Amino acid sequence: MIRETPQEFLDILKSYVPDPNRPVGLARQEFSEFLTEFQSDERPETEAVAIREDLRGVWCSVAGGVPDRTLLFFHGGFFSVGSTADHLGFCAELARATRSRVFSVDYRLAPEHPFPAAAEDALEAYRFLAKHGYPPHRIIPVGISAGGTLVIDLLLSLREQHLLMPPAAVCLSPVVDLSSGRDIAKKGRESDWLTLARLAAIRTQYLAYSDPEDPRASPVHANLSGLPRLYIQAGSGELMYDDISAFAGKAKWAGVQVRFEIWEGMFHFWQIFGKQVPEARDALARVGIFARETFER
């Protein structure tokens, strides 16, 4: 589980960080090509459905999946890039590891749709599943990077609206603090491909004029009581490791059952790079164990 991170591959990742000054369409195309190149070559069977006129979900299935097990998946991409299409290899591995069907959401992206549009879409997707016969106790929300933030946003919205919760949720390298208060603590961390400059750009693009300490933008500031079981993964080399650790600690103090795993030397979003990083496959295997344990309770 603990191996040395290849510096050469980390340098490649740093060269692919989306440039906020490039045209949005071009940045999304380049990021999509980059993700597709480095993740698993496996592709699931897919079926796209309309959640709403401007919101799409994609069913991703592999052989051996249990029909009544649903992972509600939110992709990564810094809230401004990324899609189901460029996470299909990851969705296939996720479905196989958990023996479930994955329902991936193409939520609205910034800057065209700034905060809280993506958070609203997460709740809409959950409501869609419930409306179409997928009971909450057979759903596990899963998100990576920005998608991990949306998982937490979803849980907070469900609690506030007194709706039935899923039994558990999975957050992989979630972005839990977009306020600027912790930036000084992050300086000097060279073991990640996410930079302070990129984090500042995310704040600008995604938040626009919203309060960065809004609990849905920065869940570390939220009241976390009443949330279901959380499984959280973070790499010790992540720029946001301190934030994720603080969030996990706060959730525990609020009475939430938290399984927090620290992956030594890993960088942000490492779980998706299954072709280059052995720890990515190990991490998904651990997600599979957690999900199967939850569904079999």
C-alpha positions as CSV (number, residue, x, y, z in Angstrom):
1,M,0.0,0.0,0.0
2,I,2.9,2.4,0.6
3,R,5.3,2.8,-2.3
4,E,7.5,5.6,-3.5
5,T,5.7,8.0,-5.8
6,P,7.6,8.2,-9.2
7,Q,8.7,11.8,-9.5
8,E,8.8,11.4,-13.3
9,F,5.1,10.7,-13.5
10,L,4.3,13.5,-11.0
11,D,6.2,15.9,-13.2
12,I,4.0,14.8,-16.2
13,L,0.9,15.5,-14.1
14,K,2.1,18.9,-13.2
15,S,2.5,19.8,-16.9
16,Y,-1.2,18.8,-17.4
17,V,-2.8,21.1,-14.8
18,P,-5.5,23.0,-16.6
19,D,-4.6,26.6,-17.3
20,P,-7.4,29.0,-16.2
21,N,-6.3,31.5,-18.8
22,R,-6.9,29.1,-21.7
23,P,-10.4,29.1,-23.4
24,V,-12.7,26.9,-21.4
25,G,-13.5,24.5,-24.3
26,L,-9.9,23.9,-25.1
27,A,-9.0,23.4,-21.4
28,R,-11.8,20.8,-21.1
29,Q,-10.7,19.0,-24.3
30,E,-7.0,18.8,-23.1
31,F,-8.0,17.6,-19.7
32,S,-10.3,14.9,-21.1
33,E,-7.5,13.6,-23.4
34,F,-5.1,13.6,-20.5
35,L,-7.4,11.6,-18.2
36,T,-8.3,9.1,-20.8
37,E,-4.6,8.5,-21.6
38,F,-3.6,7.6,-18.0
39,Q,-6.6,5.7,-16.6
40,S,-7.7,2.2,-17.1
41,D,-8.5,1.1,-20.7
42,E,-11.5,-0.9,-19.6
43,R,-14.9,0.6,-20.6
44,P,-18.3,-0.2,-19.1
45,E,-21.5,-0.6,-20.9
46,T,-23.2,2.8,-20.8
47,E,-26.8,4.2,-21.0
48,A,-27.4,7.9,-20.8
49,V,-30.6,9.3,-19.3
50,A,-31.9,12.8,-18.9
51,I,-32.2,13.8,-15.2
52,R,-33.3,17.3,-16.4
53,E,-33.1,19.0,-19.7
54,D,-29.7,20.4,-18.9
55,L,-28.5,17.6,-16.6
56,R,-27.5,14.1,-17.7
57,G,-26.7,10.9,-15.9
58,V,-24.9,7.9,-17.3
59,W,-25.4,4.3,-16.1
60,C,-22.1,2.4,-16.2
61,S,-22.2,-1.4,-15.9
62,V,-19.8,-4.3,-16.0
63,A,-20.3,-8.0,-15.8
64,G,-21.0,-9.2,-12.2
65,G,-22.6,-6.1,-11.0
66,V,-25.6,-6.5,-8.6
67,P,-28.6,-4.6,-10.1
68,D,-29.9,-3.2,-6.9
69,R,-26.5,-1.7,-5.8
70,T,-26.1,1.8,-7.0
71,L,-23.1,4.1,-6.7
72,L,-24.1,7.7,-7.4
73,F,-20.8,9.1,-8.8
74,F,-19.5,12.6,-9.1
75,H,-16.4,13.1,-11.3
76,G,-13.4,15.2,-10.6
77,G,-12.1,18.2,-12.6
78,F,-11.7,21.3,-10.3
79,F,-15.5,22.1,-10.8
80,S,-14.7,23.5,-14.3
81,V,-13.5,20.5,-16.4
82,G,-14.1,16.8,-16.4
83,S,-17.1,14.6,-17.4
84,T,-18.4,11.1,-17.3
85,A,-16.8,10.5,-20.7
86,D,-13.3,11.1,-19.4
87,H,-13.9,9.0,-16.3
88,L,-15.3,5.9,-18.0
89,G,-12.2,3.7,-17.2
90,F,-12.4,4.8,-13.6
91,C,-16.2,4.1,-13.5
92,A,-15.6,0.6,-14.9
93,E,-13.0,-0.2,-12.2
94,L,-15.3,1.3,-9.5
95,A,-18.2,-0.8,-10.7
96,R,-16.1,-3.9,-10.7
97,A,-14.5,-3.3,-7.3
98,T,-17.9,-2.7,-5.6
99,R,-20.0,-5.1,-7.7
100,S,-22.4,-2.3,-8.3
101,R,-23.9,-0.2,-11.1
102,V,-22.5,3.3,-11.3
103,F,-24.7,6.3,-12.1
104,S,-22.3,9.1,-13.1
105,V,-23.6,12.6,-13.1
106,D,-22.5,15.3,-15.7
107,Y,-23.2,18.2,-13.4
108,R,-23.0,21.8,-14.6
109,L,-19.5,23.3,-14.7
110,A,-18.0,26.7,-13.9
111,P,-17.5,29.4,-15.0
112,E,-20.7,29.2,-17.0
113,H,-22.5,27.7,-14.0
114,P,-20.8,28.8,-10.8
115,F,-21.5,27.7,-7.2
116,P,-23.9,26.4,-6.1
117,A,-25.1,25.0,-9.4
118,A,-23.1,21.7,-9.1
119,A,-24.3,21.2,-5.6
120,E,-27.9,21.6,-6.7
121,D,-27.3,19.1,-9.4
122,A,-26.0,16.5,-6.9
123,L,-29.3,16.8,-5.0
124,E,-31.3,16.6,-8.2
125,A,-29.5,13.4,-9.3
126,Y,-30.2,11.8,-5.9
127,R,-33.9,12.8,-6.1
128,F,-34.0,11.3,-9.6
129,L,-32.8,8.0,-8.5
130,A,-35.3,7.9,-5.6
131,K,-38.1,8.9,-7.9
132,H,-37.3,6.1,-10.3
133,G,-37.3,3.3,-7.7
134,Y,-33.8,3.3,-6.3
135,P,-34.2,3.4,-2.5
136,P,-31.7,5.4,-0.5
137,H,-30.5,2.4,1.5
138,R,-29.2,0.9,-1.8
139,I,-27.3,4.0,-2.9
140,I,-23.8,5.0,-1.9
141,P,-22.7,8.4,-3.2
142,V,-19.0,8.4,-4.3
143,G,-17.0,11.4,-5.5
144,I,-13.4,12.2,-6.4
145,S,-11.7,15.6,-5.9
146,A,-14.4,18.2,-6.7
147,G,-16.9,15.2,-6.8
148,G,-16.0,14.4,-3.2
149,T,-17.1,17.9,-2.3
150,L,-20.4,17.3,-4.0
151,V,-20.9,14.1,-2.0
152,I,-20.6,16.1,1.2
153,D,-22.9,18.9,-0.2
154,L,-25.5,16.3,-1.1
155,L,-25.5,14.9,2.5
156,L,-25.8,18.3,4.0
157,S,-28.7,19.1,1.7
158,L,-30.5,15.8,2.5
159,R,-30.1,16.5,6.2
160,E,-31.3,20.1,5.9
161,Q,-34.4,19.0,3.9
162,H,-35.1,16.0,6.2
163,L,-34.8,13.5,3.4
164,L,-33.8,9.9,3.7
165,M,-30.0,9.5,3.8
166,P,-27.9,6.8,2.1
167,P,-26.2,4.4,4.5
168,A,-22.7,5.7,3.7
169,A,-20.7,7.8,1.4
170,V,-17.2,7.8,-0.1
171,C,-15.0,10.9,-0.6
172,L,-11.7,10.4,-2.5
173,S,-9.3,13.4,-2.1
174,P,-12.3,15.8,-1.5
175,V,-11.9,19.5,-1.8
176,V,-13.1,20.6,1.6
177,D,-11.8,24.2,2.1
178,L,-11.9,26.8,-0.6
179,S,-11.4,29.6,1.9
180,S,-8.0,31.2,2.0
181,G,-7.3,30.8,5.7
182,R,-5.2,27.6,5.4
183,D,-3.0,28.6,2.4
184,I,0.0,29.4,4.5
185,A,0.0,25.9,5.9
186,K,0.1,24.5,2.4
187,K,3.1,26.4,1.1
188,G,6.2,24.4,0.2
189,R,4.3,21.1,-0.5
190,E,6.0,20.0,-3.7
191,S,4.7,16.4,-3.7
192,D,1.4,17.3,-5.4
193,W,0.5,18.5,-8.9
194,L,-2.2,20.8,-7.6
195,T,-0.7,24.2,-6.8
196,L,-1.7,27.2,-4.8
197,A,-2.2,29.2,-8.0
198,R,-4.5,26.5,-9.3
199,L,-6.4,26.4,-6.1
200,A,-6.9,30.2,-6.2
201,A,-8.1,29.9,-9.8
202,I,-10.7,27.3,-8.7
203,R,-11.9,29.7,-6.1
204,T,-12.3,32.4,-8.7
205,Q,-14.0,30.3,-11.4
206,Y,-16.2,28.2,-9.2
207,L,-17.2,30.6,-6.4
208,A,-17.4,33.8,-8.4
209,Y,-18.8,36.2,-5.8
210,S,-20.0,33.6,-3.3
211,D,-18.7,33.3,0.2
212,P,-15.8,30.9,0.3
213,E,-16.7,29.9,3.8
214,D,-20.2,28.8,2.8
215,P,-20.4,25.2,4.1
216,R,-21.3,23.8,0.6
217,A,-18.2,25.5,-0.8
218,S,-15.9,24.6,2.1
219,P,-17.5,21.7,4.0
220,V,-14.8,22.0,6.7
221,H,-16.9,24.9,8.0
222,A,-20.2,22.9,8.1
223,N,-22.1,21.4,11.0
224,L,-21.4,17.7,10.2
225,S,-23.7,16.1,12.8
226,G,-26.2,13.6,11.6
227,L,-24.3,12.5,8.5
228,P,-24.0,8.8,7.6
229,R,-20.8,6.8,7.7
230,L,-18.0,8.3,5.7
231,Y,-15.0,6.6,4.0
232,I,-12.4,9.2,3.2
233,Q,-9.1,8.7,1.4
234,A,-6.3,11.3,1.3
235,G,-2.7,11.2,0.2
236,S,0.0,12.5,2.6
237,G,1.5,14.4,-0.4
238,E,-1.7,16.3,-1.2
239,L,-1.7,20.1,-1.1
240,M,-5.0,19.8,0.7
241,Y,-4.1,17.0,3.0
242,D,-4.3,19.2,6.1
243,D,-7.7,20.3,5.2
244,I,-9.0,16.8,4.6
245,S,-7.5,15.6,7.9
246,A,-9.2,18.5,9.7
247,F,-12.5,17.7,8.0
248,A,-12.3,14.0,9.0
249,G,-11.5,15.0,12.6
250,K,-14.4,17.4,12.8
251,A,-16.8,14.8,11.4
252,K,-15.6,12.4,14.1
253,W,-16.2,15.0,16.8
254,A,-19.7,15.5,15.5
255,G,-20.5,11.9,16.0
256,V,-20.1,10.7,12.4
257,Q,-18.6,7.2,11.9
258,V,-15.5,8.0,9.8
259,R,-13.0,5.7,8.2
260,F,-10.1,7.9,7.3
261,E,-7.2,6.4,5.3
262,I,-4.0,8.2,4.8
263,W,-2.0,7.0,1.7
264,E,1.7,7.8,2.3
265,G,3.3,9.8,-0.5
266,M,0.2,10.0,-2.7
267,F,-0.8,13.1,-4.5
268,H,-4.2,14.6,-5.3
269,F,-6.5,12.5,-7.5
270,W,-4.1,9.6,-7.6
271,Q,-6.9,7.0,-7.5
272,I,-7.8,7.6,-11.2
273,F,-4.3,6.8,-12.6
274,G,-4.6,3.0,-12.6
275,K,-2.3,2.5,-15.5
276,Q,0.7,4.2,-13.8
277,V,0.1,4.1,-10.1
278,P,-0.3,0.7,-8.3
279,E,-1.8,2.6,-5.3
280,A,-4.7,3.7,-7.5
281,R,-5.7,0.1,-7.9
282,D,-5.2,-0.6,-4.2
283,A,-7.3,2.4,-3.3
284,L,-10.2,1.3,-5.5
285,A,-10.0,-2.2,-4.0
286,R,-10.4,-0.6,-0.5
287,V,-13.5,1.3,-1.8
288,G,-14.8,-2.0,-3.0
289,I,-14.5,-3.5,0.4
290,F,-16.2,-0.6,2.1
291,A,-19.1,-0.5,-0.4
292,R,-19.7,-4.3,-0.3
293,E,-19.6,-4.3,3.5
294,T,-22.2,-1.5,3.5
295,F,-24.5,-3.1,1.0
296,E,-24.3,-6.5,2.7
297,R,-25.2,-5.2,6.2
